[in-house]
Amino acid sequence: EYMGLIEQSELIAGPIDVFVANAGVLLEHEGTLDLPDRLWRRIYDINVMQHIWTAKHLVPRIESRGKPGWLVIVASAAGLLTQVESLSYSVTKHAAVAAAEWLAITQTERGLRVSCVCPQAVRTNMTTQLEINPNASAALQGVLEPKDIAESLMDGLQKGKFLILPHPVVQDFIQRKSHDTDRWIKGMQRMRKSLISKL
């Protein structure tokens, strides 16, 4: 399926210079340990394996033509921090960030450049529940429009950045987490209790 998509795209538009892998799924109200295994597998395929499958088919093409190409992995701030409302989203987005890091570290010699985009909430079909619940954790720093993400992405690519953070406050959260992880976890626990009390 991914091979066919890449082949068809190159037949229509020519060699791929930038491939943006942006599929993702978030199940509403999934903050428990009770998610069935079949849904775990589906979420993992969409949120993680799509990036592996894309790289598997894209990198040899980039290498064979001898011209650098860019793979943009759209993950989430949840992959750097967490998403308290969803275990599966947090786990798979962490894995997506790890995949992006590994590809960036190991595939440069083959001509692959990698950027990883990690926004918080973006106004898409996937986040329509945020309109119903403005207290959802991802919405606390504001819901960005898709055009804001695109502008942030283009700016990041022009600067050759690996990690692109459309919500700048995420960088502060990352630093707090790395500086004192125990304190960060306690803070997240307090935030979760506050969110639950507002539901």
Backbone as CSV, one residue per row, in Angstrom:
resi,resn,N_x,N_y,N_z,CA_x,CA_y,CA_z,C_x,C_y,C_z
1,GLU,0.836,-1.201,0.000,0.000,0.000,0.000,0.871,1.251,0.000
2,TYR,1.870,1.301,0.889,2.739,2.477,0.955,3.616,2.564,-0.279
3,MET,4.097,1.397,-0.747,4.904,1.377,-1.964,4.087,1.909,-3.131
4,GLY,2.824,1.488,-3.205,1.961,1.957,-4.282,1.725,3.450,-4.214
5,LEU,1.534,3.969,-3.006,1.327,5.409,-2.832,2.543,6.189,-3.294
6,ILE,3.720,5.739,-2.898,4.949,6.432,-3.269,5.180,6.349,-4.775
7,GLU,4.972,5.160,-5.359,5.157,4.995,-6.798,4.193,5.877,-7.586
8,GLN,2.925,5.875,-7.173,1.922,6.672,-7.876,2.231,8.162,-7.768
9,SER,2.659,8.595,-6.585,2.994,10.006,-6.393,4.141,10.422,-7.301
10,GLU,5.149,9.565,-7.420,6.302,9.921,-8.241,5.970,9.855,-9.735
11,LEU,5.046,8.981,-10.112,4.614,8.928,-11.508,3.893,10.217,-11.900
12,ILE,3.110,10.744,-10.960,2.312,11.944,-11.243,3.148,13.218,-11.133
13,ALA,3.945,13.318,-10.065,4.607,14.590,-9.753,6.128,14.553,-9.846
14,GLY,6.701,13.400,-10.088,8.152,13.290,-10.136,8.719,12.878,-8.790
15,PRO,10.046,12.788,-8.685,10.690,12.327,-7.442,10.250,13.140,-6.227
16,ILE,10.058,12.441,-5.123,9.592,13.084,-3.895,10.758,13.795,-3.214
17,ASP,10.603,15.097,-3.007,11.594,15.879,-2.274,11.277,15.895,-0.782
18,VAL,9.984,16.042,-0.450,9.538,16.082,0.939,8.298,15.208,1.076
19,PHE,8.351,14.244,1.960,7.205,13.375,2.234,6.750,13.653,3.666
20,VAL,5.493,14.079,3.822,4.945,14.371,5.147,4.042,13.215,5.569
21,ALA,4.458,12.489,6.596,3.693,11.360,7.120,2.835,11.874,8.273
22,ASN,1.538,12.025,8.016,0.684,12.764,8.941,-0.533,11.982,9.423
23,ALA,-0.616,10.702,9.154,-1.769,9.935,9.647,-1.671,9.773,11.162
24,GLY,-2.821,9.757,11.812,-2.830,9.566,13.264,-4.232,9.276,13.747
25,VAL,-4.329,8.608,14.881,-5.636,8.300,15.459,-5.564,8.466,16.969
26,LEU,-6.621,9.048,17.511,-6.759,9.239,18.953,-8.165,8.835,19.329
27,LEU,-8.290,7.856,20.224,-9.607,7.426,20.681,-10.046,8.306,21.838
28,GLU,-11.255,8.801,21.752,-11.781,9.672,22.795,-12.053,8.871,24.063
29,HIS,-11.775,9.472,25.215,-12.055,8.874,26.527,-11.375,7.512,26.674
30,GLU,-10.090,7.439,26.379,-9.381,6.164,26.416,-8.274,6.232,27.469
31,GLY,-8.594,6.789,28.611,-7.579,6.950,29.639,-7.541,5.810,30.632
32,THR,-7.740,4.589,30.145,-7.733,3.428,31.033,-6.794,2.366,30.481
33,LEU,-6.698,1.247,31.203,-5.890,0.104,30.754,-6.735,-0.927,30.013
34,ASP,-7.976,-0.610,29.710,-8.925,-1.604,29.211,-9.056,-1.656,27.700
35,LEU,-8.236,-0.945,26.957,-8.338,-0.953,25.500,-8.038,-2.350,24.961
36,PRO,-8.910,-2.928,24.134,-8.671,-4.276,23.590,-7.396,-4.337,22.749
37,ASP,-6.770,-5.495,22.717,-5.524,-5.676,21.961,-5.697,-5.341,20.483
38,ARG,-6.858,-5.670,19.909,-7.067,-5.408,18.476,-7.011,-3.904,18.184
39,LEU,-7.492,-3.078,19.112,-7.420,-1.631,18.923,-6.007,-1.115,19.146
40,TRP,-5.292,-1.714,20.101,-3.882,-1.369,20.283,-3.118,-1.587,18.979
41,ARG,-3.350,-2.737,18.334,-2.636,-3.042,17.092,-2.995,-2.040,15.993
42,ARG,-4.271,-1.697,15.897,-4.703,-0.723,14.887,-4.049,0.635,15.134
43,ILE,-4.079,1.094,16.372,-3.497,2.393,16.708,-1.990,2.377,16.467
44,TYR,-1.332,1.277,16.829,0.122,1.181,16.634,0.471,1.214,15.148
45,ASP,-0.303,0.515,14.329,-0.049,0.530,12.886,-0.167,1.940,12.324
46,ILE,-1.202,2.668,12.751,-1.436,4.006,12.198,-0.431,5.021,12.747
47,ASN,-0.206,5.010,14.051,0.615,6.050,14.680,2.113,5.779,14.622
48,VAL,2.502,4.522,14.421,3.933,4.187,14.431,4.384,3.532,13.127
49,MET,3.754,2.424,12.782,4.245,1.631,11.654,4.149,2.360,10.327
50,GLN,3.198,3.295,10.194,3.144,4.058,8.939,4.465,4.739,8.652
51,HIS,5.157,5.204,9.697,6.440,5.890,9.509,7.523,4.890,9.093
52,ILE,7.480,3.706,9.693,8.459,2.675,9.333,8.239,2.217,7.903
53,TRP,6.995,1.946,7.548,6.685,1.497,6.186,7.049,2.564,5.160
54,THR,6.772,3.813,5.480,7.127,4.900,4.561,8.638,4.955,4.357
55,ALA,9.391,4.939,5.459,10.856,5.002,5.353,11.408,3.800,4.586
56,LYS,10.832,2.638,4.828,11.304,1.410,4.176,11.235,1.528,2.652
57,HIS,10.213,2.198,2.146,10.045,2.331,0.697,10.633,3.618,0.144
58,LEU,10.711,4.651,0.972,11.177,5.948,0.493,12.701,6.051,0.466
59,VAL,13.373,5.555,1.493,14.821,5.730,1.603,15.584,5.108,0.427
60,PRO,15.269,3.875,-0.007,16.005,3.337,-1.163,15.858,4.189,-2.418
61,ARG,14.700,4.798,-2.602,14.499,5.657,-3.769,15.362,6.917,-3.670
62,ILE,15.414,7.483,-2.476,16.249,8.668,-2.268,17.712,8.318,-2.498
63,GLU,18.138,7.192,-1.954,19.537,6.769,-2.091,19.898,6.516,-3.549
64,SER,19.012,5.883,-4.304,19.325,5.506,-5.679,19.464,6.705,-6.602
65,ARG,18.770,7.805,-6.307,18.868,8.965,-7.196,19.985,9.918,-6.788
66,GLY,20.584,9.685,-5.600,21.737,10.478,-5.192,21.431,11.907,-4.844
67,LYS,20.172,12.197,-4.555,19.767,13.554,-4.175,19.022,13.473,-2.851
68,PRO,19.361,14.321,-1.878,18.705,14.228,-0.572,17.187,14.386,-0.660
69,GLY,16.499,13.698,0.236,15.051,13.818,0.355,14.674,13.933,1.817
70,TRP,13.511,14.485,2.068,13.118,14.798,3.436,11.895,13.994,3.840
71,LEU,11.957,13.344,4.979,10.807,12.682,5.585,10.396,13.483,6.814
72,VAL,9.164,13.972,6.786,8.620,14.709,7.925,7.654,13.792,8.667
73,ILE,7.981,13.481,9.896,7.126,12.654,10.738,6.334,13.577,11.655
74,VAL,5.025,13.566,11.480,4.162,14.370,12.343,3.777,13.502,13.534
75,ALA,4.377,13.796,14.667,4.093,13.048,15.888,3.167,13.906,16.752
76,SER,3.606,14.280,17.918,2.766,15.066,18.831,3.598,15.464,20.031
77,ALA,3.190,16.555,20.684,3.807,16.888,21.963,3.605,15.773,22.970
78,ALA,2.557,14.956,22.756,2.333,13.799,23.629,3.481,12.802,23.538
79,GLY,4.214,12.809,22.422,5.364,11.920,22.272,6.602,12.424,22.977
80,LEU,6.572,13.664,23.428,7.668,14.246,24.196,7.306,14.370,25.669
81,LEU,6.023,14.501,25.926,5.523,14.694,27.295,4.600,13.529,27.622
82,THR,3.306,13.738,27.582,2.331,12.645,27.660,0.964,13.211,27.341
83,GLN,0.009,12.329,27.135,-1.390,12.713,26.910,-2.191,11.995,27.988
84,VAL,-2.547,12.728,29.033,-3.119,12.068,30.214,-4.457,11.407,29.925
85,GLU,-5.141,11.837,28.869,-6.428,11.218,28.553,-6.311,9.941,27.734
86,SER,-5.118,9.595,27.255,-5.008,8.431,26.373,-3.660,7.734,26.508
87,LEU,-3.687,6.524,27.042,-2.474,5.709,27.151,-1.946,5.344,25.772
88,SER,-2.816,4.861,24.878,-2.352,4.390,23.570,-1.762,5.530,22.743
89,TYR,-2.341,6.711,22.829,-1.817,7.854,22.078,-0.439,8.245,22.618
90,SER,-0.299,8.288,23.929,0.990,8.634,24.532,2.073,7.646,24.127
91,VAL,1.766,6.362,24.247,2.758,5.321,23.941,3.157,5.361,22.480
92,THR,2.175,5.429,21.580,2.503,5.357,20.154,3.165,6.630,19.643
93,LYS,2.823,7.772,20.209,3.488,8.996,19.775,4.916,9.073,20.308
94,HIS,5.169,8.508,21.491,6.557,8.377,21.943,7.345,7.502,20.963
95,ALA,6.723,6.423,20.522,7.386,5.534,19.570,7.631,6.235,18.237
96,ALA,6.707,7.074,17.812,6.892,7.816,16.561,8.080,8.773,16.662
97,VAL,8.215,9.438,17.800,9.364,10.327,18.013,10.658,9.514,18.006
98,ALA,10.637,8.350,18.657,11.830,7.489,18.686,12.205,7.033,17.284
99,ALA,11.209,6.698,16.463,11.476,6.299,15.083,12.114,7.448,14.304
100,ALA,11.598,8.647,14.499,12.165,9.815,13.816,13.617,10.038,14.231
101,GLU,13.882,9.926,15.522,15.258,10.103,16.015,16.188,9.061,15.413
102,TRP,15.754,7.802,15.403,16.596,6.725,14.873,16.890,6.956,13.398
103,LEU,15.862,7.299,12.642,16.066,7.546,11.212,17.009,8.721,10.985
104,ALA,16.862,9.781,11.775,17.724,10.954,11.626,19.173,10.621,11.937
105,ILE,19.379,9.746,12.901,20.734,9.387,13.317,21.402,8.429,12.334
106,THR,20.635,7.493,11.783,21.245,6.377,11.044,21.140,6.445,9.532
107,GLN,20.246,7.258,8.991,19.999,7.195,7.546,20.522,8.406,6.772
108,THR,21.273,9.262,7.434,21.798,10.455,6.772,22.683,10.102,5.592
109,GLU,23.526,9.065,5.747,24.454,8.691,4.675,23.723,8.253,3.419
110,ARG,22.461,7.844,3.569,21.675,7.402,2.419,20.898,8.561,1.787
111,GLY,21.096,9.755,2.319,20.471,10.932,1.741,19.179,11.364,2.404
112,LEU,18.801,10.691,3.496,17.544,11.032,4.154,17.747,12.133,5.184
113,ARG,16.899,13.140,5.105,16.811,14.150,6.146,15.466,13.960,6.851
114,VAL,15.453,14.183,8.137,14.252,13.907,8.925,13.914,15.111,9.792
115,SER,12.641,15.440,9.820,12.117,16.398,10.793,10.953,15.756,11.511
116,CYS,10.788,16.104,12.772,9.715,15.558,13.594,8.895,16.734,14.134
117,VAL,7.627,16.787,13.747,6.736,17.876,14.157,5.915,17.410,15.349
118,CYS,5.947,18.184,16.430,5.277,17.776,17.669,4.376,18.899,18.194
119,PRO,3.213,19.072,17.582,2.278,20.085,18.084,1.468,19.574,19.261
120,GLN,0.822,20.489,19.949,-0.236,20.100,20.865,-1.522,20.048,20.034
121,ALA,-2.607,20.638,20.488,-3.875,20.487,19.786,-3.904,21.268,18.472
122,VAL,-4.427,20.608,17.430,-4.617,21.218,16.122,-6.078,21.008,15.739
123,ARG,-6.686,22.018,15.137,-8.104,21.917,14.799,-8.293,21.009,13.579
124,THR,-8.569,19.748,13.839,-8.815,18.755,12.792,-10.004,17.904,13.224
125,ASN,-10.396,16.982,12.356,-11.484,16.071,12.718,-11.139,15.260,13.955
126,MET,-9.847,14.952,14.125,-9.432,14.127,15.259,-9.618,14.848,16.592
127,THR,-9.604,16.167,16.577,-9.684,16.909,17.838,-11.018,17.627,18.011
128,THR,-12.046,17.176,17.308,-13.342,17.834,17.459,-13.866,17.738,18.883
129,GLN,-13.449,16.690,19.627,-13.911,16.584,21.012,-13.404,17.730,21.873
130,LEU,-12.338,18.395,21.438,-11.821,19.529,22.191,-12.786,20.710,22.148
131,GLU,-13.611,20.747,21.098,-14.610,21.794,21.033,-15.665,21.581,22.120
132,ILE,-15.905,20.290,22.446,-16.888,19.958,23.467,-16.287,20.134,24.855
133,ASN,-15.019,19.784,24.978,-14.359,19.861,26.273,-13.117,20.749,26.165
134,PRO,-13.253,22.053,26.335,-12.115,22.959,26.214,-11.089,22.770,27.323
135,ASN,-11.431,21.938,28.333,-10.486,21.685,29.417,-9.556,20.516,29.137
136,ALA,-9.706,19.874,27.977,-8.808,18.770,27.636,-7.362,19.261,27.686
137,SER,-6.461,18.380,28.124,-5.087,18.813,28.397,-4.403,19.417,27.184
138,ALA,-4.602,18.828,26.000,-3.919,19.321,24.802,-4.392,20.703,24.389
139,ALA,-5.584,21.101,24.867,-6.145,22.391,24.460,-5.771,23.524,25.397
140,LEU,-5.071,23.210,26.491,-4.827,24.230,27.509,-3.962,25.373,26.999
141,GLN,-3.053,25.086,26.057,-2.197,26.143,25.506,-2.710,26.658,24.165
142,GLY,-3.940,26.343,23.830,-4.538,26.844,22.602,-4.547,25.823,21.482
143,VAL,-5.607,25.866,20.692,-5.757,24.968,19.545,-5.321,25.729,18.300
144,LEU,-4.292,25.218,17.608,-3.789,25.868,16.405,-4.559,25.410,15.177
145,GLU,-4.558,26.253,14.154,-5.156,25.907,12.874,-4.127,25.139,12.028
146,PRO,-4.602,24.297,11.096,-3.659,23.571,10.225,-2.660,24.474,9.517
147,LYS,-3.087,25.679,9.111,-2.164,26.590,8.423,-1.029,27.029,9.348
148,ASP,-1.300,27.109,10.664,-0.244,27.459,11.613,0.814,26.359,11.665
149,ILE,0.354,25.114,11.613,1.286,23.983,11.624,2.117,23.989,10.338
150,ALA,1.447,24.256,9.211,2.158,24.284,7.928,3.226,25.374,7.912
151,GLU,2.895,26.534,8.445,3.872,27.634,8.494,5.046,27.275,9.402
152,SER,4.754,26.667,10.541,5.809,26.248,11.460,6.688,25.181,10.817
153,LEU,6.057,24.261,10.088,6.804,23.212,9.399,7.726,23.807,8.346
154,MET,7.218,24.694,7.512,8.044,25.283,6.459,9.213,26.069,7.055
155,ASP,8.958,26.794,8.133,10.034,27.534,8.801,11.092,26.574,9.331
156,GLY,10.638,25.467,9.931,11.580,24.479,10.460,12.409,23.822,9.370
157,LEU,11.783,23.505,8.241,12.514,22.894,7.128,13.550,23.857,6.568
158,GLN,13.181,25.119,6.430,14.132,26.110,5.913,15.342,26.266,6.832
159,LYS,15.125,26.058,8.131,16.221,26.162,9.093,16.931,24.824,9.304
160,GLY,16.449,23.772,8.649,17.072,22.466,8.774,16.897,21.830,10.141
161,LYS,15.794,22.131,10.809,15.586,21.644,12.172,15.041,20.215,12.184
162,PHE,15.482,19.447,13.159,14.893,18.123,13.378,13.580,18.265,14.132
163,LEU,13.614,18.867,15.308,12.420,18.974,16.142,11.716,20.302,15.886
164,ILE,10.474,20.211,15.456,9.678,21.396,15.141,8.508,21.450,16.116
165,LEU,8.422,22.545,16.864,7.420,22.694,17.921,6.510,23.882,17.608
166,PRO,5.364,23.631,16.979,4.444,24.736,16.659,3.938,25.489,17.892
167,HIS,3.813,24.781,19.022,3.492,25.432,20.296,4.824,25.640,21.041
168,PRO,5.400,26.837,21.024,6.722,27.058,21.642,6.792,26.669,23.111
169,VAL,5.665,26.733,23.829,5.661,26.411,25.257,6.070,24.967,25.509
170,VAL,5.939,24.108,24.505,6.323,22.700,24.668,7.807,22.582,25.006
171,GLN,8.632,23.467,24.437,10.067,23.443,24.762,10.295,23.675,26.245
172,ASP,9.523,24.571,26.850,9.628,24.810,28.290,9.245,23.565,29.076
173,PHE,8.176,22.894,28.639,7.731,21.684,29.328,8.780,20.575,29.238
174,ILE,9.418,20.460,28.061,10.472,19.446,27.888,11.619,19.715,28.859
175,GLN,11.999,20.970,28.987,13.104,21.324,29.875,12.746,21.055,31.327
176,ARG,11.513,21.357,31.715,11.086,21.070,33.082,11.106,19.570,33.348
177,LYS,10.640,18.805,32.387,10.615,17.347,32.539,12.024,16.784,32.695
178,SER,12.950,17.249,31.855,14.315,16.718,31.920,15.072,17.215,33.144
179,HIS,14.732,18.400,33.614,15.423,18.965,34.775,15.053,18.239,36.062
180,ASP,13.777,17.915,36.221,13.320,17.245,37.440,12.088,16.412,37.095
181,THR,12.340,15.182,36.649,11.252,14.334,36.162,10.250,14.007,37.263
182,ASP,10.729,13.761,38.474,9.810,13.455,39.568,8.848,14.616,39.825
183,ARG,9.375,15.822,39.818,8.524,17.007,40.029,7.535,17.162,38.878
184,TRP,8.010,16.898,37.645,7.136,16.995,36.481,5.970,16.007,36.588
185,ILE,6.255,14.761,36.988,5.197,13.757,37.125,4.177,14.195,38.175
186,LYS,4.649,14.722,39.286,3.712,15.193,40.311,2.839,16.331,39.779
187,GLY,3.447,17.204,38.984,2.686,18.289,38.383,1.636,17.767,37.411
188,MET,2.000,16.750,36.640,1.049,16.149,35.707,-0.080,15.439,36.459
189,GLN,0.247,14.831,37.578,-0.792,14.200,38.398,-1.799,15.238,38.890
190,ARG,-1.288,16.389,39.322,-2.181,17.465,39.777,-3.050,17.978,38.624
191,MET,-2.439,18.125,37.450,-3.196,18.602,36.299,-4.303,17.614,35.944
192,ARG,-3.988,16.328,35.984,-4.995,15.304,35.664,-6.168,15.375,36.636
193,LYS,-5.884,15.516,37.918,-6.963,15.622,38.915,-7.817,16.853,38.651
194,SER,-7.185,17.937,38.251,-7.918,19.157,37.948,-8.814,18.968,36.736
195,LEU,-8.287,18.291,35.699,-9.093,18.047,34.504,-10.281,17.177,34.809
196,ILE,-10.065,16.122,35.601,-11.166,15.206,35.957,-12.251,15.949,36.711
197,SER,-11.855,16.863,37.585,-12.848,17.597,38.379,-13.717,18.524,37.542
198,LYS,-13.216,18.866,36.319,-13.980,19.780,35.460,-14.856,19.068,34.441
199,LEU,-14.722,17.725,34.369,-15.518,16.968,33.400,-16.968,16.875,33.837
